[in-house]
Amino acid sequence: MQLQAQKTDHHECDVLVIGGGPAGTTVAPLLAEKGYRVVLLEKARHPRFHIGESLLPANLPLFERMGIAAEVKAIGMVKPGAEFVSPHHDMPQVFNFADAWDKSMPTAYQVKRAEFDEILIRNAARKGVAVHEGCRAKAVDFLPDDTATVSAVHDDGRESAWHARFVVDASGRDTFLANRFQIKQRNPKHNSSAVYGHFANARRHDGEAAGNITIFWFDHGWFWFIPMMNDATSIGMVTWPYYMKTKGERSLEQFLMDGIAMCPALAMRLKEAKLVTGVEATGNFSYVSERNHGRNYVMLGDAYAFIDPVFSSGVLLAMNSGVIAAEAIDTCLQRPAQAAAALKRFDELMRHGPREFSWFIYRVTNPIMRDFFMHPKNIFRVKEALLSVLAGDIFGKTPIWGSIRIFKALYYIANIVQPRRAFMGWKRRRFNIRKVDEAVLYNA
């Protein structure tokens, strides 16, 4: 007997958003508040586990703008700064956000992403967004009249399609549009993988510093130590592909624990700790797409590019991309004659964030840059400017860029003065970022 074909439900909307993470749940309510019919498709059901738990001070004004500041505060561990620990330096270095150029953003939060992302998606629904969880986008057709049809399948097997005037790809590392356009590329300037889990009973600092994120360098990369509420601490090992290849037959859990043992300062903080979640891994951590928009679509946050989590910039860049996308999309739909200029501005702002963070990310494991981080000086206010970057204050009017240029000049001069050390650092980095077979990541 022939089975009846699955019927597809057809719907109309102004803007179709793919992905219910920070980027999608920022752009969607902002557009709904402007009167647009917005549909958001999220493949999972919230709450769901995710990494990227460390937020930046520059996130807080966005929370106020979206009306969720009190909710985030209720789940957040206050984060006054960031600590860097190097095996090649006697003392750790703490950067307090209160010492940044703009003194009005002295703290941030560490959050469990399951709780944080649920706040964001519920806020989108409250603001009038039609939210469909358990609904995976599977295809998109861009039509000659500059509209699009997005097809999706629900987790109960139902199929739906939306005819939309504009499409937003906020699918994160799924990179929905970039994969379909075949424009996603491994970042040739960076290449790292991450292995991570949550621990209980990790030793924290006393007082306000208990909420600080700590970055531990070790021979094969670095670790994050992110304290959160209710005795949960996120531990992640970000390492180079060559080291991932040494995993062999070890489980991901054993591989992570063996890595921790190679970092004595971190091992001491975890001496009494217990792993309370499964250990997961993510490969191909650094990538970029050739473009981030077309006439009737944009790609936000990780759906466009991702570099490295060392400066906790992921959530900020995702949410900020949602803000600038909402402005661009509104212009495209309301004033088509100005669409090209609006999308050009969107493109400039989308590239600005990753570009400014990446200059530091590409060099943060270099021994000369590590010296700069571990012994910062405020000549020409370069320390305040660096703190502003670490705080995510790179999109506003804070006048940090002259001091940042001086910081970069001092770094380049230090490389000229120490040519052998600079060459060895460059050579080591070339070795670190070379591509290897990443299949070992998933042999858990």
C-alpha positions in Angstrom: 0.0 0.0 0.0 1.4 3.4 -1.0 2.0 5.8 2.0 0.4 9.2 1.8 2.9 12.0 1.3 3.5 14.3 4.3 1.5 17.5 3.9 3.5 20.7 4.3 1.8 23.6 6.2 2.5 27.0 4.4 2.7 30.3 6.3 3.6 34.0 5.6 5.9 36.3 7.6 8.0 39.4 7.2 11.2 38.0 8.7 12.2 34.4 9.3 15.0 33.8 11.9 16.8 30.5 11.9 18.3 29.8 15.4 17.2 30.6 18.9 20.6 31.5 20.5 21.7 35.0 21.5 21.9 36.4 17.9 18.5 35.2 16.9 16.7 36.1 20.1 18.1 39.6 19.9 17.2 40.5 16.4 13.8 38.8 16.5 12.2 40.9 19.4 13.8 44.1 18.1 12.0 43.6 14.8 8.8 42.5 16.4 8.8 45.7 18.4 8.9 47.6 15.1 5.7 45.9 14.0 7.1 43.1 11.8 5.7 39.6 11.7 8.7 37.6 12.9 9.0 33.8 13.0 11.9 32.1 14.9 12.8 28.5 14.3 15.0 26.7 16.9 16.0 23.1 16.4 16.3 22.3 20.1 14.0 22.8 23.0 15.0 25.2 25.8 16.6 24.8 28.3 19.5 23.0 26.6 23.2 22.8 27.3 25.6 25.2 25.6 29.1 26.6 26.3 30.1 30.2 26.1 29.1 31.0 29.7 31.3 34.1 30.3 29.7 37.4 29.4 31.3 40.9 29.0 30.5 44.2 30.6 29.4 45.5 27.2 26.6 43.0 27.3 24.8 44.7 30.2 23.5 47.7 28.2 22.0 45.3 25.7 20.2 43.5 28.5 18.8 46.8 29.7 17.7 47.7 26.2 15.9 44.3 25.8 14.2 44.5 29.2 15.9 41.4 30.6 18.5 42.9 32.9 16.8 41.8 36.2 16.3 38.2 34.9 20.0 37.9 33.9 21.2 39.4 37.2 19.1 36.7 39.0 21.0 33.8 37.4 24.4 35.5 37.0 27.6 35.1 39.0 29.1 38.7 39.2 32.3 38.8 37.2 34.5 41.8 38.1 37.4 40.8 35.9 39.6 38.3 34.2 42.7 36.6 35.5 45.6 35.3 33.4 47.9 32.6 34.8 51.1 31.7 32.9 53.6 28.9 33.7 56.4 31.3 32.6 55.6 34.0 35.1 55.7 34.0 38.9 52.4 35.8 39.6 49.0 35.8 37.9 47.7 39.0 36.4 44.2 40.3 37.1 42.4 42.8 34.9 39.5 44.5 36.6 36.9 45.9 34.3 36.5 48.8 36.7 39.9 50.0 35.6 38.9 50.2 31.9 38.7 53.6 30.0 34.9 53.8 30.6 34.3 53.3 34.3 30.5 52.8 33.9 30.7 49.1 33.2 32.7 47.6 36.1 31.3 44.1 36.0 29.8 41.4 33.9 28.2 38.0 34.6 29.0 34.3 34.3 25.9 32.3 33.4 24.7 28.8 32.7 23.8 29.1 29.0 20.8 26.8 29.4 19.3 29.4 31.8 20.5 32.5 29.9 19.4 31.3 26.5 16.0 30.4 27.8 15.5 33.9 29.2 16.3 35.3 25.7 14.0 33.0 23.8 11.1 33.5 26.3 11.6 37.3 26.0 11.3 37.0 22.2 8.0 35.2 22.6 6.7 37.8 25.0 7.6 40.6 22.5 5.4 39.0 19.8 7.8 36.7 18.0 6.3 33.4 16.8 8.8 31.0 18.4 8.9 27.3 17.1 11.1 25.1 19.2 12.0 21.6 18.1 11.8 22.9 14.5 14.8 22.5 12.2 15.2 24.5 9.1 16.2 22.2 6.3 16.0 24.2 3.0 15.8 27.7 1.7 14.8 29.0 -1.7 15.6 32.6 -2.6 13.0 33.7 -5.2 13.4 36.2 -8.1 11.1 38.7 -6.4 13.6 39.0 -3.5 11.5 36.9 -1.1 12.4 33.5 0.2 10.8 30.2 1.3 12.2 28.4 4.2 11.2 24.7 4.8 11.5 23.1 8.2 10.7 19.9 9.9 9.3 19.7 13.5 10.6 17.0 15.9 7.2 15.3 15.6 7.7 14.8 11.9 5.4 17.7 10.7 6.7 19.8 7.9 6.2 23.6 7.5 7.3 26.3 5.1 7.4 30.0 5.5 7.3 32.6 2.7 9.3 35.5 4.1 10.5 38.9 2.9 13.8 38.6 4.7 15.8 35.7 6.2 18.1 35.9 9.2 20.7 33.1 9.7 21.4 32.9 13.4 22.1 29.2 13.4 25.4 29.4 15.2 28.0 26.8 14.4 25.5 25.0 12.2 26.2 27.8 9.7 23.0 27.1 7.8 23.4 29.5 4.9 27.2 29.4 4.7 27.1 25.7 4.2 24.4 25.9 1.5 26.3 28.7 -0.3 29.5 26.8 0.2 31.2 29.9 1.5 32.4 28.7 4.9 36.2 28.5 5.1 38.6 27.3 7.8 40.3 30.4 9.2 43.9 30.2 7.8 45.2 32.4 10.6 43.8 30.3 13.5 42.9 26.7 14.2 41.9 25.3 17.6 39.6 22.7 19.2 37.9 22.6 22.6 37.1 19.9 25.2 34.9 20.9 28.1 32.6 20.0 31.0 31.2 21.3 34.2 32.7 20.6 37.6 31.4 21.0 41.2 33.5 22.0 44.2 36.2 23.7 42.3 38.3 26.1 44.4 37.4 29.7 43.8 39.1 32.9 44.9 37.9 34.7 48.0 35.6 37.7 48.0 34.5 39.5 44.8 37.2 37.8 42.8 35.3 34.5 43.2 33.4 35.4 40.0 36.5 36.1 37.9 37.1 34.0 34.8 40.7 32.6 34.8 42.7 31.8 31.7 45.5 29.2 32.3 48.1 28.9 29.6 49.8 25.5 29.2 52.2 24.0 26.7 49.5 23.0 24.2 47.0 25.9 24.4 45.0 27.3 27.3 42.2 26.5 29.7 39.1 28.4 30.8 37.9 28.4 34.4 34.4 30.0 34.6 32.7 30.0 38.0 28.9 30.1 37.9 26.0 30.1 40.4 25.2 27.0 42.5 28.8 25.6 42.7 29.0 25.0 38.9 32.3 25.7 37.2 32.9 25.4 33.5 36.3 24.0 32.5 37.5 23.9 28.9 40.7 23.0 27.2 41.3 24.9 24.0 44.1 23.3 22.2 45.8 22.9 18.8 44.8 20.2 16.4 48.2 18.4 16.7 47.5 17.8 20.4 44.0 16.7 19.7 45.5 14.0 17.5 47.3 12.5 20.5 44.0 11.6 22.1 44.2 8.1 20.7 41.9 5.6 22.4 41.4 7.7 25.5 37.9 8.9 26.2 37.2 12.7 26.0 36.9 12.7 29.8 40.3 11.1 30.3 41.8 13.3 27.7 40.5 16.4 29.5 41.7 15.2 32.9 45.1 14.3 31.5 45.3 17.8 30.1 44.4 19.4 33.4 47.2 17.4 35.1 49.6 19.1 32.7 48.6 22.5 34.1 49.6 22.4 37.8 47.9 25.8 38.7 44.6 24.6 37.3 45.0 21.1 38.8 45.3 22.7 42.3 42.1 24.6 41.8 40.4 21.3 40.8 42.0 19.1 43.4 38.7 18.5 45.3 36.4 19.0 42.3 34.1 16.5 40.7 33.0 16.3 37.0 29.2 16.6 37.0 28.4 16.6 33.3 29.6 14.7 30.3 32.6 15.9 28.5 32.1 17.2 25.0 34.4 18.4 22.2 34.2 20.9 19.3 36.6 20.9 16.4 37.3 23.3 13.6 36.8 26.1 16.2 37.9 28.9 13.9 36.2 29.7 10.6 34.8 32.6 8.5 32.3 32.9 5.7 33.1 34.8 2.5 30.2 37.2 3.1 27.6 37.9 5.7 24.7 39.2 3.7 22.7 39.4 0.5 19.8 41.5 -0.7 17.3 39.7 1.5 19.4 37.8 4.1 22.0 38.3 6.7 24.2 35.9 8.7 24.7 36.8 12.4 27.2 35.8 15.1 28.7 32.3 14.8 26.6 31.7 11.6 29.0 34.1 10.0 32.4 33.6 11.8 34.0 32.4 14.9 37.6 32.8 16.1 38.4 31.6 19.6 36.7 32.0 23.0 39.8 33.3 24.9 38.3 36.8 25.4 34.6 35.6 25.9 33.5 37.7 23.0 31.1 35.2 21.4 27.8 36.2 23.1 28.6 40.0 22.8 29.3 39.7 19.1 26.2 37.6 18.5 23.9 40.0 20.4 25.5 43.1 18.9 25.0 41.5 15.4 21.4 41.2 16.2 21.1 44.9 17.1 22.8 46.1 13.9 20.9 43.6 11.8 17.5 44.8 13.1 18.4 48.3 12.0 19.6 47.2 8.6 16.6 44.9 8.0 14.2 47.7 9.0 15.8 50.0 6.4 15.7 47.3 3.7 12.0 46.6 4.2 10.8 50.2 4.8 13.2 52.1 2.5 14.4 49.8 -0.3 16.3 52.7 -2.0 18.6 52.8 1.0 19.0 49.1 1.4 22.4 48.9 -0.3 23.9 51.5 2.0 22.3 49.9 5.1 23.7 46.5 4.2 27.2 48.0 3.6 27.1 49.6 7.0 25.9 46.2 8.5 28.9 44.5 6.8 31.4 47.0 8.2 30.1 46.6 11.7 30.0 42.8 11.4 33.6 42.7 10.4 34.8 45.2 13.0 34.2 43.1 16.1 36.0 39.9 14.9 38.8 42.0 13.4 39.6 43.8 16.6 39.4 40.8 18.8 41.3 38.6 16.4 44.5 40.7 16.4 44.9 39.9 20.0 43.6 36.3 19.7 46.2 35.4 17.0 49.0 36.6 19.3 47.9 35.8 22.8 49.9 32.6 23.0 53.0 34.4 21.6 55.6 34.7 24.4 56.2 38.4 23.7 52.5 39.2 23.9 52.2 37.0 27.0 54.8 39.3 28.6 52.7 42.3 27.7 49.6 40.7 29.3 51.4 39.6 32.4 53.2 43.0 33.0 50.8 45.6 31.6 51.8 49.3 31.8 49.4 52.2 31.3 51.8 54.5 29.3 49.6 56.5 26.9 46.6 54.8 28.6 47.3 51.5 26.8 46.3 49.3 29.8 42.9 51.1 30.0 42.4 50.7 26.3 43.3 47.0 26.5 40.8 46.6 29.3 38.2 48.2 27.2 38.7 45.6 24.5 38.5 42.9 27.1 35.3 44.4 28.4 33.9 44.4 24.8 33.7 48.2 24.6 34.6 48.4 20.9 31.4 49.5 19.3 30.7 52.7 21.2 32.3 56.1 21.4 35.0 55.4 24.0 38.2 56.9 22.4 40.5 53.9 22.9 41.8 53.5 19.3 44.8 55.8 19.5 46.0 53.9 22.6 45.4 50.6 20.9 47.5 51.6 18.0 50.3 52.6 20.4 49.9 49.2 22.1 50.3 47.4 18.8 53.3 49.6 17.9 55.0 48.7 21.2 54.3 45.0 20.4 55.9 45.2 17.0 58.9 47.1 18.4 59.4 44.4 21.0 59.5 41.8 18.2 62.1 43.8 16.4 64.2 44.1 19.5 63.9 40.4 20.2 64.2 38.9 16.7 65.1 35.4 17.7 62.3 35.1 20.2 59.8 36.6 17.8 60.9 34.2 15.0 60.6 31.2 17.3 57.1 32.3 18.4 56.1 32.8 14.8 57.5 29.3 13.9 55.7 27.7 16.8 52.4 29.3 15.8 52.8 28.0 12.2 53.2 24.6 13.7 50.3 24.9 16.0 47.7 26.0 13.4 48.5 23.5 10.7 45.5 21.4 9.7 45.3 17.8 10.8 42.6 15.1 10.6 39.9 16.1 13.1 38.1 12.8 13.1 39.8 12.0 16.4 37.6 14.5 18.2 34.5 12.5 17.9 36.0 9.2 19.0 34.7 9.6 22.6 
